[in-house]
Amino acid sequence: MISGVWRHDLIPVLSLTGVILDGLGGLYLAYDLLGSKHGSLRTITKSISYGLVFGIIYGLPLGLWFGLAGLVVSGPALSLEIGRRDVRNVQPFFEALAFGLLRAVSFGAAGWLARNAWFGINFGILSAIGLITSYLILGPPPGDVSYGRPQIDKAVLTRASFRGASIGLAAILSGAIHSEHDALFYGLKVGLVTGISSGFLLAVAPSVEAWVDELPDLRLGGYGAILVLIGSLLQTPQYLFPLAGLSTM
């Protein structure tokens, strides 16, 4: 018998991740249909790059589900925000609402799966309030990412502080509502992790943007082949365990 995380979480997550990577790899291998200097695959590559960093920074201290929230939602959301820097004055409130709710839903789902349902619901609602408020106060991410090198300035530090404080406070209050014994410690950890990740990603965003825009076409095709290979390997355990006489249920 395979117990714990293998039984309930890891096998389905690995299989689903494998399917997604296979699909992305196919897109890269079909680059001649989608490519250009600023084409679809460049945008996907930026989203994946940001998502991987978010996933690692969230996942190591906060667990699998927060890591997935960073990979699947926070990374692509940041990429979209930066990509819209030239039209940022169009309906800023609705952008704040959309991006705030998107991130809040992912945090709420992660909190639900990592802790419990009531924590996740409260965390999602309070995170939405904090994120939307922060977005309205600070505006979208800095628009100029053309300098191509990491940049740490007052705007980056301020945004990271607001992001970490709002989400950390949401986590503290969500735990305190149901008298969870580690509400303060857990909330401080969540706030610290989200604040650091936000500041770090904004600081390195110019380098990520420049790197992806300058990637040769052939290298993108190579990445596609690697993604297909990794995706296939991640789907392998669901077939190997039954063959080896091990149950994943």
Backbone bond lengths (Angstrom), bond angles and torsions (degrees), N, CA, C in turn:
res aa  C-N    CA-C-N  psi(-1)  N-CA   C-N-CA  omega(-1)  CA-C   N-CA-C  phi
1 M - - - 1.468 - - 1.515 110.47 -
2 I 1.331 116.73 140.52 1.455 121.89 174.19 1.508 107.50 -103.15
3 S 1.322 117.74 123.17 1.452 120.43 -172.41 1.504 111.39 -113.02
4 G 1.380 115.05 178.78 1.455 121.94 173.48 1.508 112.52 62.75
5 V 1.341 113.77 -135.18 1.459 119.37 -174.60 1.512 111.90 -64.57
6 W 1.363 117.80 -31.87 1.460 119.80 177.86 1.521 110.75 -61.90
7 R 1.316 115.79 -41.97 1.466 119.74 -174.11 1.514 111.92 -72.27
8 H 1.343 117.56 -42.49 1.455 120.33 -169.71 1.526 113.70 -100.36
9 D 1.304 117.76 -30.05 1.459 119.20 -168.72 1.524 114.21 -122.01
10 L 1.319 116.79 -53.12 1.447 119.32 -162.59 1.519 113.95 -68.90
11 I 1.328 118.32 -42.61 1.463 120.03 -177.82 1.532 111.44 -61.61
12 P 1.355 120.05 -50.48 1.468 119.16 176.88 1.526 113.10 -62.10
13 V 1.335 116.47 -38.31 1.470 119.42 179.83 1.522 110.13 -64.84
14 L 1.335 117.10 -44.24 1.461 120.01 178.55 1.526 111.52 -60.90
15 S 1.325 116.29 -43.84 1.458 120.20 -178.34 1.525 111.42 -64.82
16 L 1.344 116.15 -44.97 1.453 119.84 179.23 1.523 111.06 -64.55
17 T 1.323 116.51 -42.30 1.461 120.08 177.55 1.520 110.59 -60.91
18 G 1.331 116.08 -40.10 1.458 119.75 178.31 1.512 112.99 -61.57
19 V 1.332 116.52 -42.20 1.465 120.37 178.01 1.522 110.82 -62.50
20 I 1.348 116.22 -43.37 1.461 120.29 -179.91 1.523 110.88 -63.45
21 L 1.337 116.65 -43.88 1.461 119.93 -179.87 1.526 111.55 -65.09
22 D 1.323 116.89 -37.29 1.467 119.82 175.91 1.531 110.62 -60.56
23 G 1.340 115.91 -42.99 1.454 119.22 178.67 1.521 112.50 -64.21
24 L 1.331 116.08 -44.18 1.463 119.53 178.36 1.528 111.14 -64.28
25 G 1.338 115.10 -40.67 1.456 118.31 178.48 1.513 111.94 -60.99
26 G 1.331 116.36 -38.48 1.460 119.48 176.90 1.517 112.57 -62.81
27 L 1.340 116.46 -37.82 1.459 119.83 177.10 1.525 111.30 -63.45
28 Y 1.323 115.97 -42.35 1.461 118.95 179.36 1.522 111.49 -64.77
29 L 1.326 116.05 -39.95 1.458 119.37 179.55 1.525 111.56 -68.66
30 A 1.329 117.44 -21.01 1.464 121.87 176.19 1.524 110.47 -98.48
31 Y 1.308 116.28 31.72 1.473 121.24 -173.88 1.528 112.50 -57.41
32 D 1.340 116.52 -30.48 1.462 118.83 -178.13 1.526 111.58 -63.36
33 L 1.359 118.26 -19.40 1.460 121.42 177.93 1.518 112.44 -89.27
34 L 1.346 117.04 -27.44 1.455 120.51 -171.44 1.521 113.66 -117.62
35 G 1.296 117.80 -7.25 1.450 119.58 -169.69 1.505 114.82 -83.14
36 S 1.328 113.52 158.25 1.456 125.66 170.49 1.512 105.37 176.94
37 K 1.311 116.08 174.19 1.455 119.89 -177.91 1.519 111.46 -55.40
38 H 1.325 116.42 -39.28 1.461 120.88 179.69 1.529 110.02 -124.69
39 G 1.322 115.86 39.35 1.453 119.84 -175.85 1.508 113.91 -82.40
40 S 1.337 113.87 -173.12 1.460 120.59 -173.93 1.518 112.58 -60.70
41 L 1.335 117.05 -41.24 1.454 118.99 -176.17 1.514 112.40 -70.82
42 R 1.320 117.65 -28.72 1.463 119.28 174.62 1.535 109.34 -63.73
43 T 1.319 116.00 -42.97 1.469 119.82 179.04 1.519 111.08 -65.13
44 I 1.337 117.12 -42.18 1.460 120.82 178.04 1.516 110.79 -62.23
45 T 1.342 116.64 -41.72 1.458 120.76 -179.62 1.519 111.29 -62.72
46 K 1.335 116.97 -40.61 1.466 120.05 177.20 1.525 110.65 -64.64
47 S 1.328 116.62 -42.31 1.464 119.91 179.29 1.521 111.15 -61.85
48 I 1.343 116.54 -43.45 1.459 120.29 178.83 1.524 110.89 -64.45
49 S 1.327 116.47 -41.12 1.472 120.08 -178.98 1.516 110.94 -62.33
50 Y 1.334 116.48 -49.20 1.465 119.41 177.45 1.525 110.73 -63.40
51 G 1.331 116.36 -41.73 1.454 120.33 -177.90 1.521 112.99 -63.03
52 L 1.337 117.43 -39.78 1.453 120.31 179.05 1.525 111.16 -62.36
53 V 1.339 116.27 -42.16 1.467 119.01 -179.81 1.529 109.99 -67.14
54 F 1.344 116.42 -46.09 1.464 119.14 176.22 1.524 110.95 -57.99
55 G 1.334 116.57 -44.56 1.455 120.48 -177.95 1.518 112.56 -60.47
56 I 1.322 116.50 -41.38 1.469 120.06 -179.68 1.529 110.66 -69.11
57 I 1.346 116.24 -47.30 1.474 119.06 -176.99 1.525 110.75 -66.81
58 Y 1.342 117.77 -38.75 1.467 119.97 177.00 1.528 111.09 -72.32
59 G 1.330 116.10 -44.53 1.449 120.30 -168.75 1.509 114.82 -70.56
60 L 1.327 118.73 -39.37 1.462 120.44 -176.37 1.530 112.29 -60.75
61 P 1.341 119.98 -49.34 1.467 118.51 179.91 1.522 114.69 -87.59
62 L 1.347 117.99 -27.07 1.467 120.57 -171.77 1.522 113.84 -106.31
63 G 1.314 118.54 -12.67 1.451 120.60 176.00 1.519 114.45 107.06
64 L 1.323 113.85 175.04 1.459 122.82 -173.25 1.520 113.45 -56.38
65 W 1.330 117.51 -46.22 1.457 119.74 -171.44 1.523 112.14 -70.67
66 F 1.312 117.26 -36.51 1.460 118.97 174.74 1.528 110.44 -69.26
67 G 1.335 116.12 -34.86 1.458 119.02 175.35 1.518 111.77 -60.58
68 L 1.332 116.47 -42.60 1.460 120.05 177.89 1.527 111.51 -65.96
69 A 1.341 116.90 -37.01 1.464 120.29 176.85 1.524 110.71 -60.81
70 G 1.336 116.26 -41.49 1.455 119.73 177.79 1.510 112.25 -66.72
71 L 1.338 116.47 -42.02 1.457 121.22 -178.16 1.519 112.17 -67.28
72 V 1.325 116.50 -46.89 1.462 121.28 -170.48 1.530 112.57 -86.51
73 V 1.337 118.06 -30.96 1.469 120.41 -173.20 1.524 112.94 -115.53
74 S 1.320 118.03 -56.29 1.465 120.28 -172.61 1.522 112.28 -62.22
75 G 1.339 117.47 -42.42 1.458 120.24 179.32 1.518 113.29 -63.09
76 P 1.344 118.32 -55.74 1.468 118.99 177.31 1.522 113.08 -59.35
77 A 1.344 118.07 -35.79 1.465 120.20 179.69 1.523 110.61 -63.09
78 L 1.330 117.21 -43.44 1.467 119.90 178.08 1.522 110.78 -63.46
79 S 1.320 117.37 -41.09 1.460 120.82 178.47 1.526 111.44 -60.84
80 L 1.333 116.71 -42.56 1.464 120.59 178.58 1.519 111.20 -65.93
81 E 1.326 117.27 -40.17 1.461 120.61 179.30 1.525 111.06 -62.00
82 I 1.320 116.22 -45.33 1.462 119.99 179.42 1.528 110.20 -66.87
83 G 1.333 116.74 -39.02 1.458 120.28 179.90 1.516 113.42 -64.95
84 R 1.333 117.29 -23.49 1.465 121.23 -179.69 1.526 112.30 -95.47
85 R 1.325 117.03 17.07 1.460 119.44 -175.22 1.517 112.63 -63.25
86 D 1.332 117.72 -24.64 1.465 120.21 -178.82 1.522 112.91 -82.77
87 V 1.358 116.81 -11.12 1.469 119.68 -179.60 1.519 110.15 -125.91
88 R 1.325 116.54 28.37 1.453 121.05 -172.58 1.516 113.64 -65.96
89 N 1.326 118.10 -18.70 1.450 119.60 -178.16 1.528 112.85 -85.05
90 V 1.323 116.45 -0.43 1.458 120.69 179.54 1.533 108.52 -88.37
91 Q 1.336 115.67 113.44 1.473 122.54 176.64 1.535 112.58 47.13
92 P 1.341 118.46 59.88 1.465 119.20 -178.57 1.519 113.14 -61.08
93 F 1.345 117.69 -31.37 1.460 119.04 -179.88 1.523 110.91 -64.76
94 F 1.322 116.56 -43.51 1.463 119.42 -178.34 1.528 111.09 -69.93
95 E 1.339 117.59 -31.18 1.459 119.62 173.51 1.521 109.77 -66.57
96 A 1.327 116.98 -44.03 1.463 120.65 177.95 1.524 110.22 -59.69
97 L 1.325 117.17 -42.86 1.452 121.84 179.25 1.529 111.08 -63.26
98 A 1.335 116.18 -46.00 1.462 120.47 -176.88 1.523 111.76 -65.87
99 F 1.324 116.35 -51.33 1.463 119.29 -177.52 1.529 111.44 -68.84
100 G 1.327 116.84 -37.28 1.463 119.71 178.16 1.521 111.97 -63.88
101 L 1.334 116.60 -46.47 1.464 120.35 179.96 1.521 111.58 -66.30
102 L 1.326 116.69 -38.96 1.461 120.46 -179.99 1.522 111.08 -59.67
103 R 1.316 116.04 -49.06 1.463 119.57 179.15 1.529 111.02 -66.77
104 A 1.335 116.59 -40.73 1.466 120.13 -177.62 1.528 111.25 -63.03
105 V 1.321 117.21 -40.78 1.469 120.47 178.20 1.526 110.45 -61.90
106 S 1.336 116.85 -41.32 1.462 119.34 179.87 1.525 110.83 -66.82
107 F 1.335 117.65 -39.89 1.459 120.37 177.20 1.533 110.95 -66.00
108 G 1.328 115.96 -41.35 1.451 119.18 178.80 1.520 112.17 -62.37
109 A 1.332 116.42 -43.03 1.465 120.31 178.40 1.524 110.92 -64.09
110 A 1.342 116.08 -41.40 1.465 119.70 179.00 1.530 110.31 -64.59
111 G 1.345 116.78 -42.25 1.459 119.99 178.03 1.522 112.23 -63.64
112 W 1.310 116.72 -38.28 1.468 122.52 177.74 1.530 109.96 -60.14
113 L 1.340 115.77 -49.96 1.456 120.47 -175.93 1.526 112.40 -74.54
114 A 1.338 116.75 -32.25 1.458 119.92 -178.20 1.528 112.44 -82.94
115 R 1.339 117.41 -31.89 1.469 121.08 -176.17 1.528 110.68 -116.87
116 N 1.331 115.70 -83.36 1.458 120.65 178.41 1.527 108.79 -163.38
117 A 1.323 116.09 171.26 1.456 120.74 -172.97 1.528 112.55 -63.20
118 W 1.331 117.37 -45.68 1.457 119.54 -176.26 1.521 111.70 -67.59
119 F 1.322 116.10 -38.29 1.465 118.58 175.36 1.525 110.01 -60.57
120 G 1.332 116.94 -44.92 1.463 120.56 -178.18 1.513 112.65 -63.00
121 I 1.336 116.91 -42.77 1.468 120.25 -179.91 1.528 110.30 -64.00
122 N 1.326 116.16 -50.24 1.471 119.51 -179.89 1.521 111.39 -63.17
123 F 1.319 116.31 -41.01 1.462 121.21 -179.40 1.523 110.73 -63.25
124 G 1.326 116.69 -41.72 1.461 120.10 178.81 1.522 112.34 -63.38
125 I 1.331 116.20 -44.74 1.472 120.36 -178.94 1.528 111.11 -65.87
126 L 1.326 116.85 -47.97 1.457 120.24 -178.48 1.531 111.65 -68.23
127 S 1.330 116.84 -34.88 1.464 119.88 176.23 1.522 110.93 -64.37
128 A 1.334 116.59 -39.61 1.463 120.07 178.77 1.527 110.68 -60.71
129 I 1.325 116.72 -44.03 1.463 120.41 179.16 1.532 110.56 -61.36
130 G 1.330 115.43 -47.19 1.457 119.61 -178.47 1.510 113.15 -66.82
131 L 1.328 117.31 -43.02 1.463 120.98 -177.72 1.519 111.56 -67.06
132 I 1.331 116.74 -45.36 1.465 119.70 -179.24 1.527 110.28 -64.84
133 T 1.328 116.97 -41.15 1.461 120.55 177.97 1.527 110.90 -62.42
134 S 1.323 117.01 -44.64 1.464 120.76 179.24 1.522 110.96 -62.31
135 Y 1.330 115.57 -42.18 1.463 119.77 -179.60 1.520 110.51 -63.19
136 L 1.325 117.95 -42.13 1.460 121.31 -179.20 1.522 111.49 -67.37
137 I 1.326 116.66 -34.17 1.464 120.32 179.93 1.529 111.02 -75.29
138 L 1.329 116.56 -44.93 1.464 120.94 -172.36 1.520 113.70 -94.76
139 G 1.339 117.31 -21.33 1.450 119.78 -175.31 1.519 111.71 81.21
140 P 1.334 117.99 -176.09 1.466 122.29 -179.21 1.520 111.17 -72.29
141 P 1.337 118.08 173.08 1.465 120.96 178.89 1.528 110.87 -58.64
142 P 1.332 117.49 158.40 1.462 120.44 178.44 1.510 111.73 -51.38
143 G 1.337 116.14 136.66 1.457 119.97 -174.18 1.501 114.68 -79.95
144 D 1.334 118.72 -28.58 1.450 120.56 -174.58 1.522 110.24 -91.32
145 V 1.319 116.02 105.41 1.468 120.81 175.84 1.520 109.98 -118.66
146 S 1.324 116.10 23.46 1.456 121.18 -172.75 1.517 113.25 -82.90
147 Y 1.343 118.17 -11.35 1.458 118.64 -175.00 1.519 112.43 -77.58
148 G 1.323 118.85 -13.12 1.462 121.73 167.80 1.504 116.80 72.62
149 R 1.292 119.49 13.06 1.461 121.51 178.31 1.527 108.95 -138.82
150 P 1.335 117.75 155.70 1.463 119.82 179.46 1.525 112.00 -55.21
151 Q 1.317 115.20 143.74 1.461 120.54 -175.63 1.522 108.94 -140.00
152 I 1.318 116.42 116.93 1.464 121.41 174.96 1.517 107.81 -113.90
153 D 1.324 116.34 115.58 1.454 120.52 -179.73 1.523 109.30 -138.63
154 K 1.316 116.12 -174.27 1.455 121.06 -176.56 1.529 111.23 -61.65
155 A 1.338 117.43 -39.13 1.463 120.78 -178.97 1.525 111.21 -62.57
156 V 1.335 116.87 -42.44 1.464 121.09 179.91 1.529 110.48 -65.05
157 L 1.330 117.14 -45.90 1.454 121.30 -178.60 1.530 111.58 -66.02
158 T 1.338 115.99 -38.79 1.466 119.48 179.13 1.521 110.85 -65.21
159 R 1.325 116.14 -44.33 1.470 119.94 -179.75 1.529 110.92 -63.83
160 A 1.337 116.79 -41.72 1.458 120.41 179.03 1.525 111.02 -63.33
161 S 1.331 116.51 -39.96 1.469 120.41 -179.94 1.514 111.36 -65.73
162 F 1.343 116.82 -45.12 1.461 120.74 178.65 1.519 110.57 -62.39
163 R 1.329 116.57 -45.03 1.468 120.47 -177.83 1.526 110.36 -63.12
164 G 1.326 116.92 -48.61 1.450 119.94 -179.01 1.517 112.63 -63.97
165 A 1.346 116.71 -41.48 1.472 119.96 -178.48 1.521 111.39 -66.48
166 S 1.336 117.70 -42.43 1.467 120.23 -176.84 1.520 111.75 -68.08
167 I 1.335 117.44 -43.27 1.461 120.03 -178.77 1.523 110.70 -75.01
168 G 1.328 116.74 -37.47 1.456 119.54 176.94 1.516 111.79 -62.33
169 L 1.337 116.72 -44.00 1.462 120.44 178.25 1.524 110.99 -63.66
170 A 1.335 116.51 -38.22 1.464 120.23 177.41 1.532 110.64 -61.27
171 A 1.337 116.60 -40.93 1.463 120.13 179.52 1.525 111.43 -68.49
172 I 1.338 117.06 -39.64 1.466 120.36 178.63 1.526 110.67 -62.56
173 L 1.329 116.31 -48.54 1.460 120.32 -179.05 1.525 111.69 -64.82
174 S 1.330 116.71 -38.03 1.466 120.06 -179.89 1.520 111.04 -63.24
175 G 1.333 116.83 -39.84 1.453 119.80 177.34 1.520 112.51 -73.13
176 A 1.335 115.91 -37.30 1.464 119.84 -177.82 1.521 111.89 -68.49
177 I 1.328 117.35 -32.18 1.467 120.38 -179.72 1.522 111.30 -56.06
178 H 1.330 116.59 -36.44 1.462 120.65 -179.04 1.523 111.13 -109.22
179 S 1.331 116.32 22.20 1.468 122.88 172.86 1.525 113.03 54.44
180 E 1.331 116.59 41.15 1.456 119.74 176.11 1.527 109.13 -72.34
181 H 1.302 117.11 133.17 1.467 121.60 -169.89 1.524 113.12 -64.72
182 D 1.336 117.91 -27.73 1.461 120.90 -177.40 1.522 112.32 -106.68
183 A 1.336 117.13 24.77 1.466 121.29 -174.45 1.522 111.86 -57.26
184 L 1.329 116.90 -45.27 1.464 120.11 -177.19 1.519 111.22 -67.57
185 F 1.327 117.13 -48.03 1.461 120.69 -178.90 1.527 111.26 -62.53
186 Y 1.338 115.39 -45.74 1.467 119.19 -178.10 1.528 110.92 -65.10
187 G 1.326 117.02 -42.29 1.450 120.21 179.21 1.518 112.65 -63.35
188 L 1.340 116.33 -40.53 1.464 119.61 177.20 1.524 111.04 -63.79
189 K 1.328 116.18 -38.90 1.466 119.54 178.14 1.524 111.24 -65.16
190 V 1.332 116.88 -44.47 1.461 120.75 178.56 1.530 110.61 -61.58
191 G 1.326 116.61 -44.73 1.455 120.03 179.58 1.509 112.77 -63.27
192 L 1.325 116.78 -42.45 1.464 120.92 179.73 1.524 110.94 -64.04
193 V 1.336 116.33 -44.61 1.467 120.40 -178.47 1.528 110.99 -64.56
194 T 1.325 117.37 -47.40 1.466 119.82 -177.79 1.527 111.34 -68.59
195 G 1.337 117.14 -36.09 1.460 119.50 178.01 1.517 111.93 -66.11
196 I 1.328 116.84 -45.98 1.470 120.60 179.56 1.521 110.92 -63.08
197 S 1.331 116.53 -43.82 1.467 119.60 -178.65 1.524 110.98 -64.01
198 S 1.328 117.06 -41.29 1.460 120.25 179.33 1.523 111.01 -62.39
199 G 1.336 116.56 -47.48 1.453 119.66 179.77 1.516 112.48 -63.79
200 F 1.329 116.52 -42.59 1.462 120.02 -178.43 1.523 111.67 -64.22
201 L 1.334 116.38 -46.14 1.466 119.13 -178.54 1.517 111.81 -65.32
202 L 1.330 118.06 -40.05 1.460 119.76 177.51 1.526 111.21 -65.39
203 A 1.328 116.14 -35.62 1.465 119.76 -179.33 1.532 111.78 -67.37
204 V 1.342 117.28 -38.92 1.467 120.00 -176.82 1.520 112.60 -93.90
205 A 1.342 118.29 -2.54 1.464 120.83 -178.05 1.535 113.20 -53.64
206 P 1.345 119.78 -43.66 1.470 118.53 178.86 1.527 112.92 -58.05
207 S 1.337 117.18 -38.66 1.466 120.42 179.13 1.523 111.12 -68.18
208 V 1.337 117.06 -40.59 1.459 120.66 178.70 1.528 110.57 -63.56
209 E 1.335 116.44 -45.71 1.460 120.56 -179.79 1.525 110.81 -60.12
210 A 1.332 117.18 -46.22 1.466 120.73 -178.91 1.524 111.29 -66.11
211 W 1.332 116.72 -40.60 1.464 120.45 -178.53 1.527 111.08 -62.88
212 V 1.324 116.76 -47.33 1.464 120.12 -177.65 1.532 110.65 -67.15
213 D 1.329 117.84 -41.56 1.455 120.25 -178.56 1.526 112.27 -63.33
214 E 1.339 116.93 -26.09 1.457 120.47 -177.18 1.527 113.67 -98.72
215 L 1.337 117.57 1.92 1.462 119.56 179.49 1.530 111.10 -63.17
216 P 1.334 118.15 131.24 1.468 120.31 175.37 1.521 111.52 -65.82
217 D 1.317 116.03 150.80 1.457 120.53 -179.14 1.527 112.21 -58.31
218 L 1.349 116.94 -42.80 1.456 119.93 -178.23 1.516 111.90 -62.88
219 R 1.331 116.75 -33.94 1.459 119.35 179.53 1.526 111.00 -67.80
220 L 1.333 117.04 -35.44 1.460 119.70 176.00 1.524 110.75 -62.73
221 G 1.315 116.71 -39.62 1.454 120.07 176.17 1.516 111.94 -62.90
222 G 1.335 116.21 -38.68 1.459 120.54 176.49 1.517 111.90 -63.78
223 Y 1.334 116.74 -40.52 1.457 120.08 175.88 1.522 110.72 -60.48
224 G 1.329 115.93 -37.66 1.466 119.51 178.82 1.521 111.85 -60.87
225 A 1.340 116.21 -44.48 1.461 119.81 179.09 1.524 110.95 -62.90
226 I 1.337 117.11 -39.61 1.461 120.95 179.07 1.528 110.74 -64.66
227 L 1.351 116.59 -42.32 1.457 120.07 179.48 1.525 111.55 -62.61
228 V 1.329 117.34 -41.36 1.465 120.66 177.80 1.522 110.73 -62.13
229 L 1.335 116.54 -42.18 1.466 120.60 179.46 1.524 110.84 -63.59
230 I 1.340 117.02 -47.42 1.466 120.45 179.79 1.523 110.41 -62.98
231 G 1.332 116.75 -42.47 1.459 120.48 179.05 1.517 112.24 -59.80
232 S 1.316 116.43 -41.42 1.464 120.04 178.68 1.527 111.04 -65.78
233 L 1.329 116.51 -40.10 1.461 120.02 179.41 1.529 111.35 -65.41
234 L 1.326 117.44 -38.21 1.459 120.66 -179.29 1.528 112.18 -68.31
235 Q 1.318 116.63 -25.80 1.463 119.66 178.11 1.527 112.45 -83.91
236 T 1.321 116.59 -9.92 1.458 120.91 -175.73 1.530 114.27 -65.00
237 P 1.367 119.97 -41.46 1.473 119.09 -175.83 1.526 114.48 -55.84
238 Q 1.342 118.28 -34.77 1.465 119.04 -177.65 1.527 111.85 -65.20
239 Y 1.331 117.12 -19.82 1.458 120.44 177.41 1.535 111.82 -99.24
240 L 1.333 116.20 -31.26 1.459 119.45 -177.41 1.518 112.26 -71.49
241 F 1.343 117.56 -39.84 1.458 119.78 -176.99 1.537 112.51 -60.91
242 P 1.337 118.85 -46.90 1.478 117.14 176.84 1.525 112.36 -61.71
243 L 1.338 117.47 -38.12 1.457 120.13 -179.64 1.533 111.14 -65.97
244 A 1.333 115.77 -31.62 1.464 120.04 179.77 1.530 112.41 -85.70
245 G 1.338 116.09 1.40 1.453 119.25 178.69 1.515 113.65 82.17
246 L 1.352 117.10 18.26 1.462 121.68 179.65 1.505 109.43 -105.60
247 S 1.307 116.20 138.49 1.467 121.53 179.66 1.523 109.33 -97.79
248 T 1.336 116.91 138.67 1.457 121.60 175.36 1.507 111.81 -100.35
249 M 1.324 117.60 7.91 1.470 121.93 -179.32 1.523 109.04 -104.42
